[in-house]
Amino acid sequence: MSSPFLYSPPPTSIPSLQTHQSIPTTTHSLTRQSWTQSLRANTQSNQFHQAILTYVNMTSSGILPDHFAFPAILKAVAALQHLPLANQIHAHVLKYGYGTSFVPVANSLLNVYGKCGDISHVYKVFERIPQSHRDTVSWNSFISALCRFEDWETALEAFRLMLLDDVEPSSFTLVSVAHACSNLPRHHGLRLGKQLHGYSLRMGDIKTFTNNALMAMYSKLGHLNDAKVVFELFEERDLVSWNTMLSSLSQNDMFLEALLLLHRMVLQGLKPDGVTIASVLPACSHLELLVIGKQLHAYALRHDILIDNSFVASALVDMYCNCRKVHGGRRVFDYATEKKTALWNAMITGYAQNEFDEEALMLFIEMEAAAGLCPNATTMASIVPACVRSEAFVHKLGIHGYVLKRGLGTDHYVQNALMDLYSRMGNIQIAKTIFDNMDVRDIVSWNTMITGYVICGQHNNALLLLHEMQRVDQEKNESSYEHEKRIPLKPNSITLMTVLPGCATLAALAKGKEIHAYAIRNMLASDVGVGSALVDMYAKCGCLNTSRKVFDTIPCRNLITWNVIIMAYGMHGKGAEALELFNCMVKEVKPNKVTFIAIFAACSHSGMVREGQNLFYRMKDEYGVEPTADHYACIVDLLGRAGQVEEAYKLINDMPLELDKTGAWSSLLGSCRIHQKVEIGEIAARNLFHLEPDVASHYVLLSNIYSSAQLWDKATDIRKRMKEMGVKKEPGCSWIEFDDEVHKFIAGDASHPQSGQLYGFLEILSEKMRKEGYVPDTSCVLHNVDEEEKETLLCGHSEKLAIVFGILNSPPGTTIRVAKNLRVCNDCHEATKYISRITDREIILRDVRRFHQFRDGRCSCGDYW
């Protein structure tokens, strides 16, 4: 009899066609029982291809399979997930009369179709089993198949029907149902999951794998404490139990607890496997515990866990890269024998996170071209940021087209990365379009969009989007509808760190205080990143004392925290205090180049020339920080601001040739403006015109120098040159927060609704100021016009308009806080002193350089700025 079977085992399986029971060469002498025993032996020893060949030989020899042979061969087909073969075996089942009346055969068919991915046949087979014949295995196979197809609600309905049919569930049933509950919306899944847990207790089911499934369910539904209770209450814990708990702790960011649990597991004599190592390594990664990570790596090598284990290799790569040991991660990657997509992604992500952008791009190309693997959403979410930063990758917009070509444009992780790309390229509108069209916006999406606004200088829009984020979250919380995909939008530490600089830039103190209160209520204020941002915000809003109080309450201060507070004191002209903080800092953390920029700026604003120079010449030998171009520019500013313009000029000429002198020349030009050094100012300007021909401030400063020296022809020539080159001066802009809104004023602008009142009140103030002895400093006007017109132009300066707005719209005695985008001019500085005394107000004015705190006719800068 020739076999109708259309199956050929793949060539790779030929060497393994050995079985514990060899098949006799004289096949006709074998009985059906002998063939069935051979089939079972093949299947039990995982020799699935051999089992199929045995079945072919059996049918070819004229022996018909029966209800004992079919379950064995169907188990082999299920393991191979070979649907055409399953269909052929099913045909034999029907042909030889072993259909639905033989329940073990029908159950095996349910299992094989479930594993082969044919849900329609699962339904057909199950429905044809008489209701009275369906046993526990029938229902288990049916529910398991529904879970495999992620039809969670139907799986739970099948469980309900099973109970109605008085079929007693087994532990396998409970495991599948727990899995279904864990994939439902949180509230619904938790309710049903607890009912299932109660049912298992009433049944007396205390089997280990049932408890493992319940632990996994509670963890996935966000109730880790319940998972811990289940773990602690049963004693028959196996390795899966420990791995489930370890994985749950790591996935819920409880990294220290995960490491302590691993220690406890080892003390109890259990031997970690690959799942254990892959579950615990993320804890080492996030806590940057490189030493423990290396110990786990060594364990994996000693016990051959790394061989053919891509998951452990991926976790190791992630750990090394997160600990900034990228080359260690690359060694793990190179030695891995099996490189799956997840491992490539881990290495590409590691490169990108550490800004090894060219290496990330080269590996991305190799992944597709050499390894033949298709990038997925994780790959693209990692490679897009590298494309943005890499100067070598010029076709940045092309990566968006590649994403669309790969069909990944709707993945929200990729969309987040694309929003960041367009924001950093200045195309904030395209970023906003992507954001608006997203089907799912998670917390990262909102944070990315808020960050985009901050990057593009649209701080007001960043604050508005934060309001919108909170509104959307509140509406979802208040809605009685249970969202299928409930995504919490509660601002986290990243949100606060992103938006607080916007409050600082806009001097939006009220909003900053609101965010501070939110941080305290939600236990985020002690986060070092949030704390540092709060220190910066209060300092830049003119509240130095509050800034210091926040600094003192941060439990663990890092380098950034120290740099921020030193910069804060420097901006407020308190150089001695900044230097004292620096001396405290070096006892805790090592200063970096930013630290020295901050301390040099503090010395400059306070006239502490000797102290600043002393640190400059000690920074390399004593602190290991090589002076950069920025440091030289700070010292030039320090010397020049103190009137030592010639010494500053000499320092520039002595700078190492490899350093960029642009910043130093700019500082020198500003000093020449203060001290009216025309000749050196011209030298500085010529160098700057060559280095940065399109920067308007260089032309404006030189024009200021000429105007102050009444060299009107030269000043006019500079303005003509600017016009010819299309270089435009940035208009003076000041802003003030009032009634939860930031009001902006531009010099000479009359578009504000209260403009008439503002200019009218300014005239009244001017009269009072003159009576007090105020004389307008018309040297600040760069046009060759008569004195009266110059005084009129001075009245329209943006900071005066903002100050007057604050006086008119706030109760008497309220502090006025104004920020300006440029350096405050001499006249406005002098006028604000008089305004503070006449109106009995404290006026805090932040310009581009520093703070000026006016009170009772005096300024905190002591006229040194």
Secondary structure, DSSP 4 states (H G I P E B T S, - for coil): ----------GGGGGG---SSPPPS-GGG--HHHHHHHHHHHHHTT-HHHHHHHHHHHHHTTPPP-TTHHHHHHHHHHHHT-HHHHHHHHHHHHHTT-STTSHHHHHHHHHHHHHHT-HHHHHHHHHHS-GGG--HHHHHHHHHHHHHTT-HHHHHHHHHHHHHTTPPP-HHHHHHHHHHHHTS-HHHHHHHHHHHHHHHHHHT---HHHHHHHHHHHHHTT-HHHHHHHHHH-S---HHHHHHHHHHHHHTT-HHHHHHHHHHHHHTT----HHHHHHHHHHHHHHT-HHHHHHHHHHHHHTT-STT-HHHHHHHHHHHHHTT-HHHHHHHHHH-SS--HHHHHHHHHHHHHTT-HHHHHHHHHHHHHTS-PPP-HHHHHHHHHHHHH-SS---TTHHHHHHHHTT-TT-HHHHHHHHHHHHHTT-HHHHHHHHHT-S---HHHHHHHHHHHHHTT-HHHHHHHHHHHHHHHHHHHH-SS--TT-------HHHHHHHHHHHHHHT-HHHHHHHHHHHHHTT-TTSHHHHHHHHHHHHHTT-HHHHHHHHHH-SS--HHHHHHHHHHHHHTT-HHHHHHHHHHHTTTS---HHHHHHHHHHHHHHT-HHHHHHHHHHHHHHH-----HHHHHHHHHHHHHTT-HHHHHHHHHTS-TTS--HHHHHHHHHHHHHHT-HHHHHHHHHHHHHH-TT-HHHHHHHHHHHHHTT-HHHHHHHHHHHHHHT--PPPPEEEEEETTEEEEEETT---STTHHHHHHHHHHHHHHHHHTT----GGG--S---HHHHHHHHHT-HHHHHHHHHHHHS-TTPPEEEEESSPPPHHHHHHHHHHHHHHT--EEEE-SS-EEEEETTEETTTT--
